[in-house]
Amino acid sequence: MSTIKTLPLILSALFLQFCSSEPQQPNVLFIAVDDLRPELACYGADYIHSPNMDKLADQGFLFTNHYVSVPTCGASRFSLLTGNYPVSTVQVGNEAIHKDISGKPETEIPESFVHHLRRNGYYTVGIGKVSHYVDGLLYGYTDSIGSEYEMPHSWDEMLFDNGKWGTGWNAFFGYADGSNRQSMKRQVKPYEGADVGDNGYPDGLSTQLAIKKLRELVANDGSPDADQENQAQVKKPFFLAVGYFKPHLPFNSPKKYWDLYDESEIPLSPFPELPENVHKASLHGSGEFNGYQLGDEKASLNAPVSDEYARKLRHAYAACVSYIDAQIGILMNELEELNLDDNTHVIIWGDHGWHLGDQMVWGKHTIFDYATRSTLIIRPRTKDQRPKTNDQSISYVVGTVDLYPTIMELCGIEMPYAGDGESMMPLMNNPEMDTWKNATFSYFRKGISLRTERYRLTKYFRNQEPVIELYDHNNDPYESKNIAQDNPEITDSLMRIWEKGNTGLYSSK
């Protein structure tokens, strides 16, 4: 946008910043990225083109060992929004928010941290997939757009541009010609690289919607031109959440992002085999991936896909990551143009990881590192709160449950209840502190997994043996061999910590 057009907005923001008698509360830009494992240049994947997220990591804090509570979309977001580990089988499924939050009257306990921000003076706007339902409205994949909100008390506005796809779910599984997985009865490939612009796929439209909303928020922040109806919003800080679809399947993105890569140079998985001393029940047969029925090959636990196809799929995933990185860059440029960057906390969160052929799996839905470890970058609003040197990585183990209290502390708001997480602000203030808990828990496949700095210990509540798995990340970073049977003392010691994460979700019966 031109300088002439943006000048009134910039002056408006400057007027509020320098003429207000009270310090401004910080804004929050929260970016949720579906299926974003830490496959970025800032995490060491130097073949990935991710300059915008890398820049935010340089300016802020890069959490290199962030783990989600549940490696599936809806349940991971439920844990994020409530700050709690799952305590029921409902809470490890994609319908967790729908079944435990939707349709209920407002109570003293907020339904989410967004609700709590709203109660404390924030104007809250959601765009795209923030909770589980991709536009915040409850309806099935093939239904017409619903009217009931998934989180009825959290949002002042919940927005989405359906574009040529017509509904949110059609857009989520959409292809560049306006078709979708449902309309094509799954007779589709799991990837596409159409020669279209950014707005040829839904995430580009979400970016444009976010830019429009940012400009509205600035225009209504005290400008004498703001109308009376919007004056109720003018002095409120905002929480803007943008939920991007990619790199979730199908791996579709504009061709120009595919062209960033030479497919022959895309690295393959360092461990595309079954782990030793592990039952196949700990993994899965890549059912979601195989649901795209025109894929070049089928994945299974019986044999890996060919190297050629694996490279194509990893190329497609990388292109999607670069597509989303570009959208984040557009948002960050807009923040700067509107003079909001020095009063806006920026958080990038991946809702879980994804096996890209690792351990013979294509998908999430395991409690191995590849599915539970995801991207987390926090760039505080002011330079004083940011690291003194670039590339401030925090290697301590943190969990998604720690984000709720962290966001509250960043915004100067008290926690409404004692959740399962702890604020990460002490780590950001002192990345070398030695009192951090340095452990977190993940839940899925009838199992509970403890992740510490060195070890992953998992116990499954099932009949298939072995039910205990232990991995030593100092010697086995790819979790290729379960060593529990040969290390009973380590296993017993870690089980005492593991018990703290046993929420009663599963029973031994």
N, C-alpha and C positions, 0 to 999 in steps of 0.2 A: 504494500500500500504506500502511497506517496507521502512525502513529508507534509505537503499542504493539507492533505486530508487528516493526517494524524495529529497535527499541531494543536487543535482545540482539545483533543483528548489528553495529550501530554500535559498541556497547561493546566487542565482540570485536575489531573493527578498530582501535579506539583503543588497546586494551590492547597489541596487537601493535606498534602504531606507537610508543608511548611507553615500553614496557617492554623492548623488544628491545635487547640490548647492541650489536648490529651494525646499521649502516644497512641499510634495506631496499633490495633491488634493485627497480627500477621494473617495474611491470606494463606490458603493451602491449595496447591495444584497437585492432585493425586492421580497418578496415571497407572491404571491396572492393565497389564499386558498378558493375554491368555497364552498359556503354555510356554512362557519365556524362561527357559533354562539359562544358566549363566554362560551362554555361548556368545560372548561379546569380546571385542578387542581388549577392553579394560579388565576382563577376567582372564586374559592370556590367550584367547582364541584370535590370534593376530591375523588370521585369514578373513575374519568377519569385518565388513564395512559398517561400523557403528559409531561414526564420529560424534554424533550429538549426545548419545548416552555416555560415551567416553568423556566428553567435555564436562558433563554434569558430575561424573565420577571424579574428575580432576578437581572440580570446584567444591565438591562435598565429600560425602563418606560412602565408600564402597564396602558393602558387607559381603565378604567372600564365603561365609559359611552361614547363609540364611536358609532355613528349612521350614516348609509349610507343615501345617498340622495334618492335612489330609490331601492326598494327591489326586483330587478330582475337583472340578471347577466349583460347583455349588457349595460343597462342604468346606473347601478351603476358604471361600469367601465368607461363609458363615463364621468360621473361626476368626478371620480377620475382623469382621464387623462387630463381633461380640467380645473378642479378646479371651475366648475360652477354648479349651480342648473339648472334643466331643464326649458326651456321656451317654449317648443312645445310638442305636443303629440308624435312626433317622438322620442324625447329625454327621454321618459319614457318607451320605448320599447327596445327589445333586438337588434333591427337593428339600434340603435342610431348612433353608430360609422360608420357603413356601409353607412347609408344615409346622414350623416352630415360631414363625413371626407373622406371616401374612394373615390379614383378616382379624387380628386381635385388637382390642381397645388399647388406647394409650394408658400406660401405667407409670408409676414413679420410676421404675427401672427403665432406662431407654432401650429401644429395640436394637440400636446400633450406635457406634461411636458418631456416626453422621447425625443421628437423632440428638445425641448429647451436645454436639456442636451447635445444632440448630437451637436447642433450648438455651444455649449460652450466647446467643446473639449473632450466630453465623447465618449467612444466606447460603443455602446449600443447593447445588445444581449437579445433577448427574447426567452424563451423556454416554450412551452405549452400555456395554456390559460391565456393570459395577458389582451388582449382586449376581445371581445366576441367570435370571431371565434377561435376554440381551437388550431389551429396551425398558426394563423395570416393570413390565406389565405381564400378568399371568395369563398365558394361553399356550396351547400345544403347538408342536412343530408345524402341523398342517392346518391349524385353525386360523380364523380371522383374528385381527388384533383385539386383545382383551381390554377391559376397562378397570380391572382391579389391580392396584399397585402391590408389588411384591413387598416393599417396605413402606407402608402407608404413612408413617409419621416422620420419616427421615428427610424427605426432599421438599424444598420449596418449588423446585422444578425438576422434572425428569424428562429428558429430551432425546429424540433420535430421528435421523433422516433415513427413511426406508428406501429412498431412491427408486430405481427401476425394479427393485425386488418386491416391493409392496408391503411386506411385513418384516418385523425384526428377525424372526427365525429364518425366513427366506434369505435375508441379507447375510445372516451369520454363515449360512452354508452356500453362499452365492457365487456364481460365475459371472464373467464379464459380460456375457450376452443377456443377462437378466434372469437366467435360469437358476435353479438351485438343486441341491441334492434330493430334496423331497419330490419336486416336480419331475425330476428325471428318474425317479424310483431307484435311486442309488446307482444308476448306470452312468457313472462319472468316474473320472480319474481323481486321484488324491492330490493333484497339483495342476496349476495352470499359470502361464506367463503371457497374458494377452497384451497386445500392443495398445495399451490405453494409458491415459493419464492417471494421476493419483486418485481422482474422483471416480475412476472406472470401477473401483472396488469400495466397499462400505467404509473402511477406515479413513479414507480420504474425506468422505462426507462428514464423518464425525469430527475431523480436525477443523473443517470449515465451520461447522456448527459451534465448536468450542471457541473459535476466533470471534465469531459473531457475538457470542455470549460475553466474552471478555470485554469487547468494545462497549456492549450495553452496560456492563457493570461499572466500567470507568466513566461512561457518559452520565451515569446516574449516581456518581459518588460525591455529589455536592455541587455539580455544575449548575449555574443559574438557569440553564435551559432544561433541566430535568423537570418532567411534568409532575403534577401533584400525586398522581397514582403511584409513581415510582419513588417518591420522597421517603416512604417507609423503609426503603431498601438502602438509601443513600449512604448512611453512616455505618452500615454493617460490613464487617470483613466477610469474605466469601470462602467457601469450600467448594471447589470445582473438581469433580471427579470425571475423568475421561477413561472409558473402558474400551481398549482396542481388541479386535477379534484375532488378528494374526499375531503369532504364527500358528494358531489353532488350525487343524484340518478343516477344509482342504487347503493345502499350501499354495494359495493363489495370491499373486501380486503382479503389478505391472512389469512388463518385459525389461524396462530399463534397470530394474533392480536385479533381475537375473543376469543382465549383461555386465554387472559389476564383477562377476566371478568367471573364472576358467574352471569348468566342471572337472577337468582332468586333474586339477590340483586340489580339489576338495578333499580334506582328510577323511578317512574312514574311521569307524569306531576303534578305539585302542583295545577293546575287548568285546568282540561280537560272538561270544560263546556262552554256553550255560556255565554258571558258577559251580565249583566243586562242592560236594556234600550239601546240596540244596535240592529240595523237592520242587518239581515244576509248579506246584500250587502256589509257590511264592512269587511266581512270574505269571504271564498270561500269553495267550495266543494272538495278540494284536487284533482283537475283534473289531474295535472301532476303526482302525486303519483298513482292515480288509472289507469293511462295509462300503468302501468306495470300489465298486465291483469291476470297474474297467482299469484298475491298476495293472501295471505291467507284470507284476508277480504277486503271489500271496506270501505273507509272512507267517511263520509258525515257530514253535519251539523244537521242531524236528530237524530243520535245516535253515541256515541263513539265506537271505536273498542274495542275489549276485552282487559282486562289487560294483558293477556298472549301474545297477538299479539303486543300490545304496547311495552311490555318489549323486545320482539324479535327485533322490529324495532329500539328501542333506543339502544339495544345491538349492532345492525349492524352499527348504526351511530357512536357509541363510538369506535368500532373497526376501522372504517375508519379514525377517528380522530387520533387514536394511530398509524395507518399506516403512515399517513402524518407526524405525530410527529417524527417518526423514520427516515423518509426521510430528514426532517429538521436537525435532529441530524447528519446524514451522511454529509450533506452540511457543517454544522458548524465544524465538525472534519476536513474536507478538508481545510476549511479556515485557521484553526490553523496550520495544517501541512504545508501549503504553506506560512505561516507567513503573512497572509493577514488580520487576525482578528483585528489587532490594527490599520488598516487603511481602514476599511470597515464598513459603516453604515449598519445595518441589520434591515429590516422592515418586519413585518408579518401583513398582512391585510386580513380580511375576507370580501368577497364582499357583504355579507348581512347575516342575521340570518336565522332561519328556525323553524317553529312551529313543535315540536315533539309531536303532540297530544294536545298541549296547545290550549285552546279555541276551541277544537274539530277540529283543522286544522292540516294537515300533509303537510307542504310546506312553501314557502315564500309568496310573493305577497299580503301582507297586510301592513298597516302602524301602526301596533301595535309594541310594543317593541320586541317581539319575532322574528319578521322579519327584523326589522331595526337596531337592536343592534348587533354589530359583534366584532370580535377580532381585537385589534390593539396593537401591541408591537413594540416599537422602541428601539433598542440598538445602541447608538452612537458608533463611531469608537474607540475612545480612552478612557482610564480609567478616564481621567480628565473630560471628558464630561458626564460620566455616574454617576448615583446616588452614594452618599457617603455611603449609607446603602442599603442592599438588600431589595427587595420587595417595590420599589418606585411606589406605585399606584397613579394615577392621576384620581380623581373622577369628575373633571369638565366635562361638556358636550362638546364634540368635534364632528366634522362632517368629512366625507370623503373629502369634499371640502377643508378642512384645510391641507390636505397632500401635495398638490402641492406647496404652499408657504413654508411649513416646509422643504420639500426636497430641495428646492432652497436655503434656508438659511443654511441648513446642508452642502450644497456643495459650499457655498460662491458665488452664482449666483443670479443676480437680477431677480425679476419677470418681465416677458415681458408685462404683463398687470395686471390691478386690477381685480382679480377674486372675487368669492363670499366667499372665505375662508381667514383665517388668520394663520400665522405661529404659530405653537405650541411650538416653541423654548422658548418663555418667560415662558411658563408653565413648561417646562423641567428644565429651569434655576431656577425657583422659583415656585414649585408646590403649594405654598400657596398664590400665588398672588390673589388679590381681584378685579382686573380690567378686568378679562377675560369675554368675552361676555356670556358664559355659556348657550348657546342655539344653536339649529340647526334645520333644516327642512328636512322633507321627503315627497315624492310625489308618489301617486299611487291610483288606483281605484277611479279616479275622486276626489281625496282628497288631501289636504295639511295638514301636521301634524307638529306642533311645539313641540319640546321636550326641556324642561328646567330642571333644577336640580331636581325640585319636581314634575312638572306636565307634562302631555301630553295633548295638545289641538288639536283636529282635526276638520276641516271643510270639508264636502263633497259637491260637486257640482252635486247634483242628486235630484230625486223626492222623494226617499224613506226617511221617517223620522225615527229617528232624524238625522239631518245633522251635528249637533255639538256634539262632544264627549269630555268629560273631565275626566281625571284619575289623582288621587292623589297618587303618588308613595310612599309617606311617610306612608300612611294608606292602600294602595292597590297596592303592587308591581307587582301583576299579571294582572292588568288591568281587573278586574272582574266586575266592575260596573261603568257605565257612570253616573257621578254626575253633568253634566252641568246644567240640569234644576233646580237643588236645590242650585246652587251656581252661580247666575248671575253676582255678582260683580267680582268674580275671573275670570269667563269666559270673561267678558268685558275687564278686565285689560289685560289678556293674548292675547285677540284678537288684541290689539294695537301692540303687539310684532309680532303676527302671520302675520299681514299685511306686515311686512318687508320681509316675505318669499313668498308673493303672486307675483309670477313672471309673471302672466298673462297666465299661462299654461291652466287654466280652466276658463270658464266664468260661470256666474250664470244663463245664459239662457238655 
